[in-house]
Amino acid sequence: MSGKFSSKRPLTDEEEAEIQAMIASDPDNPEVTPEELKEFRPFREVFPDLAASIDRKLAGRPKSDNPKQAISIRLDQEVIDRFKAGGEGWQSRINEALRKAVGL
């Protein structure tokens, strides 16, 4: 369909009729009737829990009063492997071990 109908000029009556015929012939995407349109409701009204979960995901984490700082540090592979073996949260466990080591 690219190139046949240009947005740089108005459609002729024949082109408009052809487009409307193509729309009408699509069984997977019928045109919405005015009666159906009156029954539409906002997404947030129909799926409030889903909308709230999307909002939380888009908002990201809440701001911390004591944010952590990203740094680069070189550790022995055995140390990394030992912490990773404990599963998720291994970086937080390294942080806690370092806090204990410096007396915090």
N, C-alpha and C positions, 0 to 999 in steps of 0.2 A: 504494500500500500504506500510505501514511501515514494515521494516524488509525484504521485498521481494527483493528490490534492494539496494545494499550497496554501499556507497561512498568509501569504503575501498578497492574496487577492480574494475577493468574495467568491463564494461557491455559486455556481450556476444552479438553477432549479433542478436540472438533470443530475448534477453531482450530489446535491442535497438528497434527492430521492434515492440515489444509489446508496449513499451512506445509510440512510434510514432503513433501506431494504436489508443491508448487511447487518445492522443492529437487530432488526426484527427476526432475522434468520438464525441468530445464535441461540440455541436451546440452553446452553450452559450459563448464559448471562442475560436473562430477559430484562426488559426495561421495567423499572419500578413504577407502579401505578400511583396516582395521587392518594388512593385509599390506603395502600401499603405504606406510603410515605408518612401518613398521619399516625401510623402505629409505631414508627421508629422512636426509640428512646436513646438517650446518651449512653455511651459505653460504661461510664462510671456508675450510672443508675442500674444498669443491667448486671454488671459484674463488679460490685464494689470491692470485694476482697482481692480480685485479680488486679484491679486498678491500683489499690493500695500497695500490693506487692511490687508492682512495676515502679511506682513512685519511690519506694524504698530502694530498689535496685539502682534507679537513676540518680538518687540523691547521694549514693555512696555512703561511706562511713561517717558517723558524727565526728565533729572536730574534737580532738583530745585536748585536755588542759595541759598535758605533758607529752607533746608529740615526739615520736621517735625520729631519729635522724638516720638517713641512709648513708652508709659509708662502705668502703671496700676494705676487707681484711683477709689476710691469708692465714688459713688454718691447716693443720695436718689432715690428710685425707681420712685417717683413722678416727680423728675427733669428729669430723663431719659425719662419717658413716655411723658412729655410735649414737649421735643425736638423731640422725634421720631414722635409725632403726626403731626409735620410739614413736614413729608416725608423725602425723600432722602436728604443727606447733613446735617443730624442732628449733626454729630460729628464736622463738620466745624462750625456750628452755636454755639455749645458749646465753641469751640475755640475762636470765635469772641466775645462771651459774656465774656469770661475770659480775653481777651485782653482789652476790655472796662473797666472791673472791676479793672485792674491793671494800667490803664491809657495809654495803647498803641494805 
